[in-house]
Structures are given as structure tokens and as C-alpha cells.
């Protein structure tokens, strides 16, 4: 059985090099904690529900302002 984690990143044209990996979390329930940390650190908030999604990723739009920044969560396998 493969384990997996969630990679949380900020992406978009207004992010340095278009992508910045922020955190890796083991449980999707921790995403609310990450949202709080990102709001305090970068002063940007995101929608509560994903605007786009697939089986292994979720995209959340910026609701703070009109900058091209979104929160991306990707599920990736861990090979040990």
C-alpha cells in the first residue's frame, strides 16, 4: 500500500516563478490551518470550495484582491 501526502502551493502569475511550494500535509483536514498561516504571512485569502478539481488536485481562487494567485493542493504518493 502506498502512502500519500498533500503538497500545498501558491501558484499564478503574481507568484515568484509562478509557483511556490508552501507546505506538505498528511491530512487534508490541516488545510484550514494552512489557510490561516498563509493569510497571516502573505495577506491573501482563498475560496473555501475549490473552483476546479480532479481526483488528485484542488484549485482555490484568491478572494482578497485581483492578483493572479491561487492555492493549489495536489495529492502525491510517497514511496518509501
HELIX and SHEET records of a PDB file:
HELIX    1   1 UNK A   16  UNK A   18  5                                   3    
HELIX    2   2 UNK A   28  UNK A   30  5                                   3    
HELIX    3   3 UNK A   31  UNK A   42  1                                  12    
SHEET    1   A 5 UNK A  19  UNK A  25  0                                        
SHEET    2   A 5 UNK A   3  UNK A  11 -1                                        
SHEET    3   A 5 UNK A  70  UNK A  78 -1                                        
SHEET    4   A 5 UNK A  57  UNK A  61 -1                                        
SHEET    5   A 5 UNK A  52  UNK A  53 -1                                        
END                                                                             
